[in-house]
């Protein structure tokens, strides 16, 4: 596992949603256990509300938001 993946272990969907909200994302809607976050200048994100997100999935969402794993970790 990459160093970036290790930094993103054990983060819940709720923690990720709150971190993305700190950079301007807002909850657009929710469907089942997934939340759709929207931002005026960034790509929309779909975050599952699960206990612990898989590091690969979270890393992909972090990159979609235009952040580095380190920048995201600072938002937690």
N, C-alpha and C positions, 0 to 999 in steps of 0.2 A: 504494500500500500504506500502511496506517495506521502510525503510530509504534509501536503495540503489536505489530503484525506484524513490524516490523523488529527488535525486541528478541528475537523468538523464531525468528530465522533460524539455520540451521546446527546445530540441536540434534538429536541422535540419539535414537532410541527408548530406548536404554539410559540416556542422560543424563536423559531425562524420567522414567523409572521411578525412578531413584535420587532425583531431586528430590522426587517425590511420596512416596516412602518416608520422607523426612525430616519430613514432616508427619503421619505415622501410617498411610499406606497400606501394605498388604502384598499380596504376590502371592498371589492366590487360586488361580489356575490359568493354564495356558498352552495355547493351541491353535494349532498351526502357528506362524506368525510373530507372533501377537498375544498379549499378556499382559493378563489381567484383574486389575485392582487393586481391593481392597475396603478400606473404612474404616468404622469403627463409626458415625460420625455424618455422613458425606458420601456423595455419589453414587458408585457404582462406575464405574470408568474402563476403557476398552479402549485399550491403547497398542500400536501396531504396532512390532515390533522391526526397523525399517528403518534404513538409513544415516542419512538426514537427513529429519526429519519436515517436512511442509508447514506453514508458519506458521499457516494458517487452521485446520487440524486441531488443532494444538497449542493455539492460542488457545481453541478450543472446549473442549478438555479442561481447560485452566486455569480457564475460567469455570465448568465443571461442578464443579470442585473448590472453588469459592467463593473463588478467588484473583484478584488483579489480575496483569497481566503483570509489573509491577515486583516484586510479592511472589514470583512464581515465579522471576524472574531472580535474586533473592537466594538462592534455594534451590540454584541450580546450582553 
